[in-house]
Amino acid sequence: MANDYHNQTSLNRTKRLRELLKELPEVCSDYFMSIEQQTSPLTRLSYAYDLKLFFQYLSEELPKFAGKPVAEFTVDDIRKVTKQDLERYARYLTLYVKNEALEDGQVASKEITNHEYGIKRKYASLRAFYKYLFSDGLIESNTAALVPLPKLHEHAIIRLDVDEVARILDLAENGQALPKTYQKYHNVTKKRDLAMLSLFLGTGIRISECVGLNIDDFDFEQNAFVVTRKGGKEVILYLSDEVADALKDYLAERQQIEALPGHESAFFLSIQRRRITQRAVENMVKKYASIAAPLKKKISPHKLRSTFGTNLYRETGDIYLVADVLGHSDVNTTRKHYAAISEDHRRIAAQKTVLRDDPALPDGD
């Protein structure tokens, strides 16, 4: 079934959340039960990680709690957290140490940094938790609402230009400029890699949507395929002939590969004959992009998605069409990312308009 991968992913996240709840204060279980119908398993799991980090901060950084185990925090403890404590939490998030247990029983320490987007997301999780506590009458004031969220600075959206798109596809197809370490496997993966890159650049799908694709999601007679969006919603998208040809070329090869049990329906396979992982796709894109577009750092599948959105908006000027194809639930999200392209067009138009000849030039020149 088309949803098998996504159902299993949601199930795994739900199981992980239940394990994580054992490490959190008891009140968190009630909170997650209250938001279950309005949120996805991924959202709840992200909230749980964020809340665990918050309670670790309280335990390790505030003397008033003196190393209290996270699971033993109570609502009374939360009432003791001041606005100043929450403001200090923002500074803590910029750099903190995370301890991870290794298989041999040792503990490895890793420094974690967060920039403004990461801090804002973690604060949003905390605010949602405090709002629940306040609404249920468990705390007298919503202290978290008094702390302003970090101001976000706009960052230029990195996307590939036309020449870079051509180079990354050519590189995947012929592999001539790849380092020798990659040449060894290129003949094995080139059709798959070209198909994935073409799919990202030609449809703008998300990496999670790509790895979840099954063989029977495609109808090449219609040049169409079914993609499962966030929240499990299925939509039909369409392929250009160029993208469809790359996919069919790979499919002919894929059908000769005997996938491992449990991975038989997967469209994109790893060398190990398993459904390819998001990490493997990210590494694949990075490998080709570092050569095809060396001046643009950190090119990811999401940047290929942005490239598609940019090209579609330039061709159509229809922000609602771009939002629909990309699967944005709010068109303002789309407008924020692609409205700058209209500004570029307006600047070009201004330069093209000549009211009179340069008076410094002689007549006739």
C-alpha positions in Angstrom: 0.0 0.0 0.0 1.1 3.6 -0.8 0.9 4.6 2.9 2.9 1.7 4.4 6.1 3.7 4.8 4.3 6.8 6.2 2.2 4.7 8.6 5.3 2.9 9.9 7.1 6.2 10.3 4.2 7.6 12.3 4.0 4.4 14.4 7.8 4.6 15.2 7.5 8.2 16.2 4.5 7.4 18.5 6.5 4.6 20.1 9.5 6.9 20.6 7.2 9.5 22.2 5.8 7.0 24.7 9.4 6.1 25.7 10.3 9.7 26.0 7.3 10.4 28.2 8.7 8.0 30.8 11.6 10.5 31.2 9.4 13.6 31.5 7.3 14.9 34.4 3.9 13.3 34.8 2.0 16.5 33.8 3.6 16.2 30.3 1.6 13.0 29.6 -1.7 14.9 30.1 -0.4 17.7 27.9 0.4 15.4 25.0 -2.9 13.6 25.3 -4.6 17.0 25.0 -2.9 17.9 21.7 -3.0 14.5 20.1 -5.9 15.2 17.8 -4.5 18.5 16.6 -0.9 17.6 15.9 1.1 15.0 14.0 3.4 12.4 15.7 6.4 14.3 14.4 5.2 17.5 16.0 4.5 15.9 19.3 7.9 14.1 19.3 9.7 17.4 18.6 7.8 19.1 21.5 8.8 16.2 23.8 12.5 16.6 23.0 12.2 20.4 23.5 10.5 19.9 26.9 13.0 17.4 28.0 15.8 19.9 27.2 13.9 22.6 29.2 13.6 20.5 32.3 17.2 19.5 32.0 18.1 23.2 32.0 16.0 23.7 35.2 17.7 20.8 36.8 21.3 21.5 35.8 21.4 25.3 35.7 19.1 26.6 38.4 20.3 26.1 42.0 16.7 26.1 43.3 16.2 22.7 41.8 19.6 21.3 42.7 19.9 18.5 40.1 16.4 17.2 40.5 15.7 14.3 38.1 13.6 15.5 35.2 10.8 12.9 35.7 10.3 14.1 39.3 9.4 17.7 38.4 5.9 18.7 39.5 3.5 21.6 38.7 4.6 23.2 42.0 8.2 23.2 40.6 7.0 24.8 37.4 5.3 27.6 39.4 8.7 28.5 40.9 10.1 29.2 37.4 10.4 33.0 37.0 10.4 35.2 33.9 14.1 35.7 34.5 14.7 31.9 34.5 13.0 31.7 31.1 15.0 34.6 29.7 18.2 32.9 30.9 17.0 29.7 29.1 17.4 31.6 25.7 21.0 32.2 26.5 21.5 28.6 27.6 20.1 27.4 24.2 22.8 29.3 22.3 25.3 26.7 23.6 24.8 23.8 25.9 26.4 20.3 26.4 24.4 17.2 25.5 25.5 13.9 27.1 24.9 10.7 25.1 25.2 7.2 26.4 27.4 5.0 24.2 27.0 1.2 23.6 30.1 0.5 25.9 28.4 2.2 28.8 30.6 5.4 28.4 29.1 8.9 28.1 30.0 11.2 25.3 29.6 14.9 25.7 28.7 17.0 22.6 28.4 20.8 22.4 25.1 21.9 20.8 24.5 25.4 19.4 21.2 27.0 18.3 20.7 30.1 16.2 17.6 32.3 16.2 15.4 29.8 14.3 16.3 26.9 16.6 15.8 29.0 19.7 12.4 30.3 18.5 11.2 26.8 17.7 12.1 25.6 21.2 10.5 28.6 22.8 7.3 28.0 20.7 7.2 24.4 22.2 7.6 25.8 25.7 4.9 28.5 25.1 2.4 25.9 23.9 3.1 23.8 27.1 2.7 26.8 29.4 -0.5 27.8 27.6 -2.0 24.4 28.3 -0.9 24.6 32.0 -2.5 28.1 32.3 -5.7 27.1 30.5 -6.2 24.1 32.7 -5.7 26.2 35.8 -2.5 24.4 36.8 -0.5 27.6 37.0 -1.7 31.1 38.1 0.1 33.0 35.3 1.4 32.2 31.8 5.0 33.3 32.5 6.3 32.0 29.1 4.0 34.4 27.3 5.8 37.3 28.9 9.1 36.4 27.3 9.4 37.8 23.7 10.4 35.3 21.0 13.8 35.9 19.4 13.6 38.3 16.4 14.3 36.5 13.2 16.5 38.0 10.6 15.7 37.4 7.0 18.2 35.1 5.2 18.7 35.0 1.4 17.1 31.9 0.0 19.8 29.8 -1.7 18.7 28.2 -4.9 20.4 26.9 -8.0 20.5 29.0 -11.2 19.8 27.5 -14.7 23.4 26.7 -15.4 23.9 25.0 -12.0 20.8 22.9 -12.5 22.2 21.7 -15.9 25.6 21.0 -14.3 24.2 18.9 -11.4 22.1 16.8 -13.7 25.0 16.3 -16.2 27.3 15.3 -13.3 24.9 12.7 -12.0 24.5 11.3 -15.5 28.2 11.1 -16.5 30.1 11.4 -13.2 33.2 12.5 -15.0 34.1 15.3 -12.5 33.5 13.1 -9.4 36.5 12.2 -7.2 37.8 8.7 -7.6 36.3 7.7 -4.3 32.9 8.3 -5.8 33.6 6.9 -9.2 33.6 3.4 -7.9 29.9 3.4 -7.1 28.7 5.8 -9.8 27.7 3.3 -12.4 25.7 1.5 -9.7 23.8 4.6 -8.6 23.8 7.1 -11.5 20.3 6.3 -12.8 18.8 6.4 -9.3 20.6 9.6 -8.5 19.6 11.3 -11.8 16.0 10.2 -11.2 15.9 11.7 -7.7 17.6 14.9 -8.6 15.2 15.3 -11.6 12.2 14.6 -9.3 13.3 17.3 -6.8 14.0 19.9 -9.4 11.0 19.0 -11.6 8.3 18.7 -8.9 9.6 20.3 -5.7 8.6 17.5 -3.4 10.0 17.2 0.1 12.7 14.7 1.0 10.3 12.8 3.3 7.9 12.5 0.4 10.6 11.3 -1.9 11.9 8.5 0.3 8.3 7.4 1.0 7.5 6.8 -2.7 6.5 3.3 -3.7 6.6 1.7 -7.2 2.8 1.6 -7.5 2.6 5.4 -6.7 3.5 6.1 -10.4 1.4 6.1 -13.5 3.6 6.8 -16.4 0.8 6.6 -18.9 -0.5 9.8 -17.3 2.9 11.0 -16.2 1.5 11.3 -12.7 2.3 10.1 -9.3 0.8 10.1 -5.8 2.7 11.8 -3.0 1.8 11.6 0.7 2.0 15.1 2.2 2.4 16.2 5.8 -0.5 14.8 7.9 -0.9 11.8 5.6 -2.9 13.7 2.9 -2.4 12.1 -0.6 -2.3 14.3 -3.7 -1.5 13.7 -7.4 1.3 15.6 -9.0 2.4 15.5 -12.6 5.8 15.0 -14.3 7.4 16.6 -17.3 8.5 14.3 -20.1 12.1 14.9 -19.1 11.5 13.9 -15.4 9.3 11.0 -16.4 12.1 9.6 -18.7 14.7 9.8 -15.9 12.3 7.9 -13.6 11.4 5.3 -16.1 15.1 4.7 -16.9 15.7 4.1 -13.2 12.6 2.0 -12.8 13.7 -0.5 -15.5 16.9 -1.0 -13.4 15.0 -1.0 -10.1 12.8 -3.8 -11.3 15.8 -6.1 -11.7 16.9 -5.5 -8.0 15.6 -7.9 -5.4 14.9 -5.7 -2.4 15.3 -7.0 1.1 12.2 -8.2 2.9 10.0 -5.2 4.0 11.4 -3.0 1.3 9.9 -4.6 -1.8 7.5 -1.8 -2.6 10.0 1.1 -2.2 10.8 3.0 -5.4 14.2 4.3 -4.4 16.6 1.8 -2.9 20.0 2.1 -1.3 23.0 0.1 -2.4 22.1 -2.2 0.5 18.7 -2.9 -1.3 16.7 -1.1 1.5 14.4 1.9 1.1 16.8 4.8 0.9 17.0 7.0 4.0 16.7 10.8 4.2 20.3 11.0 5.4 21.5 9.1 2.3 19.5 11.4 0.0 21.0 14.5 1.7 24.5 13.1 1.3 23.8 12.4 -2.4 22.6 15.9 -3.1 25.6 17.4 -1.2 28.0 15.2 -3.2 26.9 16.5 -6.6 26.1 20.1 -5.5 29.6 20.6 -4.0 31.0 20.1 -7.5 28.3 21.5 -9.7 27.7 24.7 -7.5 30.9 25.0 -5.4 30.2 28.7 -4.4 26.8 27.8 -2.9 27.2 26.1 0.4 24.9 23.6 2.1 22.8 22.8 -1.0 20.2 20.3 0.3 17.1 18.6 -1.1 15.1 21.5 0.4 17.2 24.0 -1.7 16.3 21.9 -4.8 12.7 22.3 -3.8 13.3 26.1 -3.5 14.8 26.0 -7.0 11.7 24.4 -8.4 9.4 26.9 -6.6 11.4 29.8 -7.9 11.4 28.6 -11.5 7.6 27.8 -11.4 6.8 31.3 -10.0 9.0 33.0 -12.6 7.3 31.1 -15.4 3.7 31.6 -14.1 3.6 34.5 -11.6 0.9 32.5 -9.8 1.7 32.4 -6.1 -1.4 30.2 -5.4 -0.3 27.6 -8.0 3.2 27.5 -6.4 1.7 27.1 -2.9 -0.6 24.3 -4.2 2.1 22.3 -6.0 4.6 22.7 -3.1 1.9 21.6 -0.6 2.0 24.8 1.6 -1.1 25.0 3.8 -0.7 28.8 4.0 0.0 30.9 0.9 1.8 33.4 3.1 4.6 30.9 3.6 5.0 30.7 -0.2 4.8 34.5 -0.6 7.5 35.0 2.0 9.9 32.8 0.0 9.1 33.8 -3.5 7.8 37.4 -3.5 11.3 38.8 -3.9 11.3 37.4 -7.4 8.6 40.0 -8.3 10.8 42.7 -6.9 13.6 41.5 -9.2 11.3 41.8 -12.2 10.2 45.3 -11.1 13.8 46.4 -10.9 14.6 45.1 -14.3 11.5 46.8 -15.7 12.7 50.1 -14.2 16.0 49.8 -15.9 14.4 49.0 -19.3 12.4 52.2 -19.3 14.2 55.1 -21.0 12.4 58.5 -20.8 14.9 60.4 -23.0 18.4 60.1 -24.4 21.4 60.9 -22.3 21.7 64.7 -22.6 25.5 64.4 -22.5 25.5 62.5 -25.8 25.5 64.4 -29.1 22.4 64.2 -31.2 22.3 61.1 -33.3 24.5 59.0 -31.0 
